[in-house]
Amino acid sequence: MDQNTPILVTGATGYVAGWIIERLLTQGYTVHATVRDPAKTEKLKHLTDIAEKSSGQIHFFQADLLTPNAFDQAMQGCEIVIHTASPFVITNYKDAVKDIIEPAVNGTANVLESVNRTASVQRVVVTSSIAATYGDAIEIENTPNNEFDESCWNTTSNENHQPYSYSKVAAERKAWEMAEQQNRWSLVCINPALVMGPSLTPSSQSGSIELLQQFANGVTLLGVPPMWNGIVDVRDVADAHVAAALSNDAQGRYIISGGSLSLLEMGQALTKRFGYRYPFPHFTVPKTAFSFISPLLGYTREFVKLNMGYPIYFNATRSQQELGIHYRDIRESVCDHFQQLLDDGVIKKRG
């Protein structure tokens, strides 16, 4: 691919997008970056700083995910579109359909409608999630090799049960449906596990921050429920997007996961690096005991029944073989992320 041909990255101020842009700029590419408000230059400073130090160039465009035609201008002349923008999910939403599901699906459709109008685009990479491969941890029992792979789809989430996961699978299905209705551009979907590791900007938001804050503020001191997460380093996620964008052979879906850790194992990794200054968890609370108090902590008993006590694993072989990903140590990623939150003042330093 001609390095002068721009590559569009949507949601450029996001946690994952920052590292994707860093990779592209370092390799000398020109990036068209969409943001909600290009006038807020302080939010873009980490990207302009990278551009100044690299051989690539960056140009910012205003685009709102749900505004029709908003991406047309930014997409002009691009052969590759990397779509990372997604509605930021607030936990205290009022209406799951209006606040989470419709924005995710309609936002994806809006970007792909621009792709359909832009003759230069040949490859689209969409950031999906492992949440599109399963709904509840208990489903691991129905997998042939005790692991989720790219053939798995989330069929159990809906607007009332796990609406965030449902928004992810609904948006990805919409992308595949639109890709199949034409034959000019090819689609690749990246399905990362829980993303951890350092951020290029203090203002980035991610679900993993909330979890680490709970580890630091004492919520989990008396123990954590028996829950497992697939985890992956943000830099590996960025590398996967770039490889999927630039490789002629990339196709279909790719699970991006460096392995699985229980909440207790995450606490143990943090204790090993940071000692006992913070109230990291050192015990597992049995599922039955946790079930009694779960409604007070915001978990339904149904959620506990279906998601606790089931170690989950993800098969990331395709990403290693076809995208060339060499996964970082996820325990290091967890600790690096915690260090970042200390450095940024999100979590108060102790001792």
N, C-alpha and C positions, 0 to 999 in steps of 0.2 A: 504494500500500500504506500502511496505517495505521502511523505511526511508533511507536505504542505496542505494536504486535504484535511480540513478540520474534523474533529471528532466531537459530537455533542454529548455532554454529561448533564443530565437533569438533576435537580436537587443538590446543587454543587456545594452548599454549605454543610451538607450532612456528614456524619461520622465516617461512613464507608466511602462516600464520594470524594472526600478530601484526599484520602490515600490513593484512590484511582487517578485523580487529577495529578497528584504528585508523581505517580509512575509515568503517566503520559508526557508530562512536561519534561521530566528528566530524560525521557527517550527522544525528546525533540519534537513532539507533536504539537499542533495548534489545537487548543481546546475552546469550544464554545460552551460556556457554562451558564445554565439557567438558574436564576435565584428569584426570590419573591420581590426583593427591592435592591437594585444595584446601587442606590444612593447610600445605603448603609455600609459605607466602605470599611468600617472597623470589623464588620462580620466577614469581610472578604480578604482582610489583610494577610492572613496565613497563606492564602492562595496566591496573592500578588507577590508576596515575599518569595515563595517557591519559584514562581515564574521568572522573577528577576535573577535568580541564581542558576536557572537552567537554560537549556538551549531552546525550549518550547515557548509558546506564547499562549496567553489566555485572554478571551474576550467575554464579557458578561452580558447577559440578556435577561430582561425581565420576563418572567412567565409564571403564571399561576396555574397550578395543576388542573383546576376545574374550569378555566376560561377557554371557551372554544377558540381554536386557531392560535392560541397563545404561543405555541412552539414553532410555528411556521417560519418565522424570521430567523430564529436561532439555528434552525435545521438546514437552512439554505446551503447547498454545496457540500453537505456532510455525507460521507459514505457509511459512517458508523454512528449509531445512536446507543448510548448506554443510559438506560432509564433506571435511576436509583430513587427518584423522588417518590415519597409516599406520605399520606396524611399522618401527621404526628398523633399517635393515639394517647388520649388523656384517659386516666383511669376512671375519673368521675364523669364519664359521658352520660348524657341523658337518654339518647336514643341510638342504639347500636347500629341500626340500619342507616340513619341519616348522618351520624357522626363518624362511623368507621367504615362500614361496608360499601355504601354508595361512593364515597370519595375515592376509595381504593380502586374499585372497578371502573368508575367513570374517569378517573385520572389516567389509568392505564389506557383506556379506550381513546381518550383525548390525544395522548401522545402518539398512539399508533395511527390515528386518523391523520395526524400531521405527516407521519411516515408515508402513508398511502398517497398523500398529495405531493411528496418530495421525491422526484424521480432519481436523485443521486443516491439515495439510501439503499445499501445492499445488505447490511447486517444490523440486527437489533439485539442488544443484550438487556434482559430485564432482571432486576433484583427481586427474586421471590423470597422464599423462606422454607426452612424445613417444616414449618407449620403447615405448608401445603402438602406435605407427605404423610402426616398423621394428625389426628385430633387429640387423642388421649393416650397416655403411656401404656395402658393395658393392651392396646392394639399390637404391641410388640409380640404378644403371645400368638398372634395370627400370622407372623411373618415366617417365611420358610427357613431362614438362617439366623433367627433371633436378631435381626437388624433391619432397619428401614433402608431401602435403596430407591433409585430413581423411578422404579416401576410403581412405587407406593403413592397413593393419593389420599388426601384427607377427605373422607366421606361422612364423618360423624359430627363435625362442627356445624353449627347453624347460628342464626341471629340471636338465639337465646343462650346457647351453650358454646362457650369459647368463641365469641364473635370476632375477636382479633384474628384468631387462626382462620376462621371462616373468610374474613376479608382477604387474607393472603391467598387462599386456594381459589377463591372466586375471581380475584384479579389475575392470577396466573392462567386460569382456564379461559378467561376472556382474551388474554394475549394469544394463546394457542389457537383459539377459535378464529381470531382476526388474521393470524399468520397463515392459517390453512385456506383462507378465502382468496389468496393471491399467490403469485409465484416469482415476484421480483426480489423481495428481501427475505432473508432467513432469520429465524428467531432462535436464540439460546437463552435458557433461564438458569440463573444461578440461585441455588437454594442453601443459604448459609445457616449454620447452627447459631446458637447464642453468640453474638460477636463481642469479643473482649480485646483488650490491648490498648496501647496509647492512642490518644486522639491528637490531631494536629491543631485543634482549637478548644479552648475551655468551654465554649458555648454549645458544644455538640450534645445531643440528647440520645440516649439509648436505654433499652430496657435493662441492660446489665448494670447501669449506674445505680438504679433503684435497689437492686439486689445487694450491691456492695455497700450502699449506705446503711441498709438494715444490718449487715455484718458489723458495721462500725458503731452504730448507735445503741447497741445492746439488745435489740429486738430478738436476736437469735442466741443470746448468751446461754439461755437455759436449754438450748438444743434446737435442732432443725428437723423437719419432717424427712422421711426417707424418699427424697426426690432426686432425680438425675437430670442433667442437662447435657445435650451435645454442645460443645464449645469450640470456637475457632478464633484464631487471631485475625484482627481487622486487616493486617497487612497481607495475610494469605487470601482473604476475601477479595481485596483489591487486585492482587495478582491474578486471581481466577477470572475476574471481570475483564482484565486487559488481555489475558490469553484467549478468552472466549471471543473477544472483539477482533483480535488480529489473526487468529488461526483459521485457515480455510476448512480445517477438518472438524472444528468444534460443532457439535450439533446436539439438540435435545436439551435435557435437564442435567444439572450437575449438583450433587450434594457436596457441600463444602464444610467439612467437619474435621477437627484435629483430634477428636476423641470425646469421651463422655466422663463427667465427674459428678459425684453426688454432692449435695450441698455441704455435707460433712467434709468430704475430700477437698472442696474449695476452701473451707475454713482451716483445714490442716495445712494446706499450701501457704495460706496467708500467715498462719502462726509461725511456720518455719522461716519465712522471710522477715516478718515484722515483730516476732516475739509475742509477749503477753500484754503489750501496751493497749491493745484494742480488744473489745469483748467478742472475739471471734467464737463461733460455735465449736464445742468440743464433744458434743453428745448428739445422738439421734433420738428424737422423741418417737416412740412406737406409734404406728399408724392409728391404732384404736384410741390411744390417749390423745393424739393430735385431733382426731375427729371431734372430740368433745368441745375443744376450744376453737376449732377452725372458723366457725361463723364470726367469732369476735375478731379474728385476724383477716377477715375478708375472703375466706375460702368457703365455698359451699361444701356440704357433706358429700354431694354427688361428685364434685371435683376431687375431693380427697380419695373417695372410693376408686375412681378411675385413673388417678395419676400418681398416687403415692405407693411405694413398695414395688415398683416395676422398673428395674434398671433398663435404660434404653440405649441402643447403639445404632450407629449410622455407617453405612458402607460408602466410603469416599474414594473407592478404587478408581472409578472413571476419571475423577478430577486429577488423580495422580498420573494415570497413564496417558490421558488425552490432553490435559492442560499443563502437565508438568509441575504440579504443585507439590512442594516438599513442606509438610506441615511443621510449624513451630510447636514447641512444648506448651501445651495449653495451661499448665500450672504457672509457667512464667508469664503467660498472657494475662492471667487473672491477677497476678502480683503487679505486673507493669501497669495494669489499669487502676489498681488501688493506689499505686504510687502517684499516678497522674492526678487522681482525685485529691490526694494530699497536696500535691504541688499547686493545683488550681484553687485550693481552699474550699473545695466542695465538701471535703471531710477535714475536720480539725486535727492538726498534728498533736500527738501526745508524746511527752517525754523524750 
